[in-house]
């Protein structure tokens, strides 16, 4: 699955992403890019800097804030095994 496909699903709704963090631990995140699921106060806090090719910036529903993950470190995306 490529970055554009992931972002397309994130714009549809909440997605479960399981990935390996930089420290080697595994993290499960429920996240989205759908505007109506992001609180207005948090929408304006998204960083305006360009997104690097290897990252996807998302809104973490449980942490109620912006987070990112490395595309190549994703193990499962919305229930689909990637690596």
FENVEN-V975301 format. One record per helix or strand. SS is the DSSP state (~ for helix, > for strand). FROM is the first residue (numbers start at 1). LEN is the number of residues. If there is no record, write none. Layout:
ss: <SS,SS>
from: <FROM,FROM>
len: <LEN,LEN>
This chain:
ss: <~,>,>,~,~,>,>,~,>,>>
from: <3,15,26,35,40,55,65,71,74,80>
len: <10,6,7,3,4,6,6,3,4,2>
